[in-house]
Amino acid sequence: MCGRYVSVRSDDDLTDEFDAVDATDGLWPEGDFNIAPTKPVRVVVNRPLRDAEGNAAKEATRQLRVVSWGLIPSWSRDRKTQGRMFNARAESVARTNAFRKAYASRRCLVPADGWYEWRRVDAADGVRKQPMYMTPADGHPIAFAGLYEFWHDPAATDAPTVTTCTIVTVDSSGDLADIHDRMPLVLARASWERWLDPSVADPADLLRTWDEADGEHLELRPVSPLVNKVDNNGPELLAEAEPEVEEQRLF
């Protein structure tokens, strides 16, 4: 599962890192230390750019865009499911009605500095949840595997098209499995081009449990419970905190 993450680098930094053009249209004014479903997020897509008249170029261009997190299938009647479709399981993404068309031709990268997950800790007064932050040890951004979709409200014919996305998840491995059984699918740089290529209908070999051999070595650290509240947003959320201590219970 991936329900909170961090993306604080500038648009310029990300366009350089991902070799993309900036198509954010000023919709991302600043970084976010506590991104939650339905919030605006930045993604990297590979599709033709459009001019001021809406005409599409002949060639696809890798571009950085702002979309809404939580995929709304194109056939959906409303936005009610968006808050639940922020993750897509790698094991079933090619078969699930809500995701299979996007998986076949509308895959994206979701740039991130790291993500949060909550580890269960047994305490004398019950089970507590310790927020943990996972981030690359070398300070570079990572790319989650994502899918994106276009949706138009059938009840409002003059409403603009809404672009939404979801993050693909896989089984956790190594130390990450001690925190949560699921994690975002982190794509190695060598896999970015193939994941983004819409002519590759089923890059199933990329849908695998992440391994440090892929080149992304993570730092895992406990952070403040401030992150539990979505309204809290600032660098203080990333500061290392004293971890909750697991206590032995006597029966």
Buried (B, 14 or more C-beta within 10 A) or exposed (E): BBBBBBBBBEBEEBBEBBEBEBBBEEEBEEBBBBBBBBBBBBBBBBBEEEEEEEEEEEEBEBBBBBBBBBBBBBEBEEBEBBEEBBBBBBEEBBEBEBBBBBBBEBBBBBBBBBBBBBBEBEEEEEEBEBBBBBBBEEEEBBBBBBBBBEBBBEEEEEEEEBBBBBBBBBBBEEEBEEBBEBBBBBBBBEBBEBBBBEEBEEBEEBBEBBEEEBEBEBEBBBBBBBBBEEEBBEEEBBEEBEBBEEEEEEE
